Amino acid sequence: MFAQIKHMAIVSENYALLGRFYEAAFRMQTSKRARPESAVVVGDGYVGMNINPRRAGRQAGFDHFGFEVQDVETVFARMKAKYPSINVLKRPSNRPFAGLSTHDPAGNVFDLSQRGMENRKDVYEDGDWKQDRYISHFALKTVIPESVAQFYVDVFELRALEKPAGDPNFYLSDGRIILMVIPWNINDYLGSGIERPALDHIGFKVESVEGFKKDLQALIGRNPRLSPSPVGSGPEGEARLRLFAKCPYGKFQLADPDGVLIDVTE
């Protein structure tokens, strides 16, 4: 594939705790070259996840994702030809993945990297490995889903997957990770708090959903500080869980200790 989705990022005031959660619950690994004074970076052998310290004025939560591409100049040429209003920003050299950042037509920010970029560090330079629990998909909600999906096809050659008739979502694949582009409609939030169009959730594939549940309960028993944030509590929580559970790839829904939504399948 020309492009691979190799990066995701969460912003949190509890970044060290979240790093431990993803290591313990999903067996993600840190790099031997990790920098303790910086963001926590964990990986599943394919995707690297940065858990960045929250600074004043920055929103917390599932913040952005990133592509590793064969040639960034090709990306620039495609965007200039079809999406000339989109700009690209060079990032500071202390970012372990992002050499550059840009956005899609709806304003969703993502990073760009290419092997050999001088800034790459941590799990992004450790090579790939295989493990039983890994990121399989993530979801983005937007008011212009068709335009956003077409952008990722045009620029990054993501493959549009077949879907059932009447399904309003778009499913795009880099060969391993599925990006779900979901229409955002304010009426979907009837009975719950309204969330703006943005990245929605992260999905993991595990060896066994029931086995994962048992391991999660054992983890909570050993260290309650790593307990997931409640999902589905009270009438508003139940309404939000019903909306979340519509994801066709998820069999079990939870949230990390900071509230980032996660679904799990096998």
C-alpha positions, 0 to 999 in steps of 0.5 A: 500500500502507498499509505499505512495508518501507523499512528494514533494520538490521545491527549490526557492529563493522566498520560502516564496512567493511560500508558499503563492501561494500554500496556496492561489491558491490550499488551501494547509495548513501549520502546526500549528507547522511550523518553520518560520526560515526554509523551508516553508512546506504546505500540501494537507492532503496527500502530504506534499510539502517543499519549500526549500530556495535555497543555492549557487550551488543548482538548483532551481525548482521541486527538488525531491519527497519522499516515506513513507514506511511501513518498510525501511529495506525491501526497503534496502533489495530489492535494495541490491538484484536487484539494488546493485549499488544504495546507501542510505544517512542518512539526517540531523535531521532538515529535516521534512520528509527525514530520508534517501535519495537515487535515482533511476537507472537514478539518480533521487533523492528521500527521504525515511521516515517511521512513527515514525522516530524521524526527522518527523515534520510539516504537516508530523505529522499532520495526513491526511485530505481531501480537494477539491484541491490536488496533483494528479500526477507528471511527471519524464522524463528520457532516460531509462523510462522502467528501471526507472518504473520497479525500482519503481514497484520492490522496492516500489510495485507501481502499473502499470496502463493500458495505450492505445496501443502505449503510450510510457509513464509509469503510476505508482500509490500508490493508490492515486498519479500517477507517470508518467515516460516519455521518454526524447528525445532531439528532443521533444524540437525543437523550445524551450529551451532544458531541461535536463531529470528530474522531469517535472511538478506537477499536481493538481485535483480541484473541477472545472477547470473553478472555479479554473481559476476564483479564480486564476484571483481573486487572481491575482487581489488581490495580483499581486505578487502571479501571475503565471509565464507566460507559452506559451509566444512567439514562444519558449513558445508556443512550450514548452506549446504544449509539456507540454499539452501532459500530459493526466491528465492535462486540464489547464496548468500554472506555479507557480511564480517561473516557476515550471510547474503545470497542473490542472484537475478535 
